[in-house]
Amino acid sequence: MKKTTAVAAVLIAACGASADVYSWDWQPGDTGVNNNAGILESVEMRFHTNSDRFVFNVTFADQITEGYTLAVSPGANPKGHAGELALLYFDATNMNQVKLNAVAYNGLNTQTSYYDGSPASGVQAPDQIATSLNAIDAAMISATASDHDGKRTFSLTLDATAINNHIPANPGPNGPSEWTGVEFGSLMGIWFHPVKNLNSTYDANGFLTEWGGQQGWLDGSNFTTSVPAPAAGATLLAAFGLAGRRRRA
């Protein structure tokens, strides 16, 4: 037992309080892309499992893109998964004041979740989660846009705790327990639609009342992510039965 404890202590010292950070990067030449709303040059995405920190950075080889919608899953293509995922609306029509809305994704192959919360018959009320135009929500959101060398970069960092802990108003067929927000792990599915000629308006509470424009896309399922080396130490800690349980079930 003393030997095991000593080994565990070394691992804890090496790993500290670090959490698994799942990473995924897209590069030109990968499939599943339409560049109608801007030529994709690079995409990087990170998810920190213990802190729920979500990072999404995208660079376009031109400067015509004015925003995007994004849904992320733990593997499946988000399309068709109503009441399980968040849909992020990133609005850079004013690049000096980027706006972000997070609502529950209705699973449709459209960008209608800001006004229709469910694929059920008729228009359902949107399931609004967060907006950068609200001071409380803005504290957990960093969203920026910049132009450089003929290219355009959008950067987003979220403390996604509230998004990932959201209880959906219109849960999927298996109930609220299927909700994952913007979380992913060793596998990742993506529904990413850049927009040019974007038209957007907002209500007094900072939530969208209009969203439209010409779309491109990067869609796919079961992409394999990578985990930096420190996460391997956390796996060893789990083998010794010493790793703490994650904050969320």
Summary of the structure (lengths in Angstrom):
residues: 249
radius of gyration: 19.1
end to end distance: 30.0
largest distance: 65.5
contacts: 796
relative contact order: 0.24
helix: 14%
strand: 41%
